[in-house]
Amino acid sequence: MNLVRSVISLFLLILLGLCIAGWVWAGGQPSPKMEGARFVLALSGLGAVGCGVLLWSTRQPVPQ
């Protein structure tokens, strides 16, 4: 189970890194495009962080 969590966490970290890179890239765009792009990137980044928190906060079942 921890292997699966680790792989998903790696994917979420890559997604978060892409959101940060996109945020920086969007800063050079004209204002209407920048606002829309940064809004979507912020939602994606918050979603990735939220998924990571939920992924690691759930308790693992105890084997019997």
C-alpha positions as CSV (number, residue, x, y, z in Angstrom):
1,M,0.0,0.0,0.0
2,N,2.8,2.4,0.8
3,L,4.3,1.8,-2.7
4,V,1.0,2.9,-4.3
5,R,0.9,6.0,-2.0
6,S,4.4,6.8,-2.9
7,V,3.8,6.6,-6.7
8,I,0.6,8.7,-6.4
9,S,2.5,11.2,-4.2
10,L,5.3,11.4,-6.8
11,F,2.6,12.2,-9.5
12,L,1.1,14.8,-7.3
13,L,4.5,16.5,-6.7
14,I,5.1,16.5,-10.4
15,L,1.7,18.1,-10.9
16,L,2.4,20.7,-8.3
17,G,5.8,21.5,-9.9
18,L,4.1,22.0,-13.3
19,C,1.5,24.3,-11.7
20,I,4.3,26.4,-10.2
21,A,6.2,26.5,-13.5
22,G,2.9,27.4,-15.3
23,W,2.3,30.2,-12.7
24,V,5.7,31.7,-13.5
25,W,5.2,31.3,-17.2
26,A,1.7,32.9,-17.1
27,G,3.2,36.0,-15.5
28,G,4.5,37.1,-18.9
29,Q,1.1,36.8,-20.7
30,P,-1.4,39.7,-21.3
31,S,-3.6,40.5,-18.3
32,P,-6.8,38.6,-19.2
33,K,-4.9,35.4,-20.2
34,M,-2.7,35.7,-17.1
35,E,-5.7,35.9,-14.7
36,G,-7.4,33.0,-16.2
37,A,-4.3,30.8,-16.4
38,R,-3.3,31.6,-12.8
39,F,-6.8,30.9,-11.6
40,V,-6.8,27.4,-13.2
41,L,-3.3,26.7,-12.0
42,A,-4.1,27.8,-8.4
43,L,-7.1,25.4,-8.4
44,S,-5.0,22.6,-9.8
45,G,-2.2,23.2,-7.2
46,L,-4.7,23.3,-4.3
47,G,-6.3,20.2,-5.6
48,A,-3.0,18.4,-5.7
49,V,-2.1,19.5,-2.2
50,G,-5.6,18.4,-0.9
51,C,-5.3,15.0,-2.6
52,G,-1.8,14.5,-1.0
53,V,-3.2,15.4,2.4
54,L,-6.1,13.0,2.0
55,L,-3.9,10.3,0.7
56,W,-1.5,10.3,3.7
57,S,-4.1,11.1,6.4
58,T,-6.2,8.0,5.9
59,R,-5.5,5.2,8.2
60,Q,-4.2,1.9,6.7
61,P,-6.2,-1.2,7.6
62,V,-4.5,-3.4,10.2
63,P,-3.8,-6.9,8.8
64,Q,-5.4,-9.7,10.8
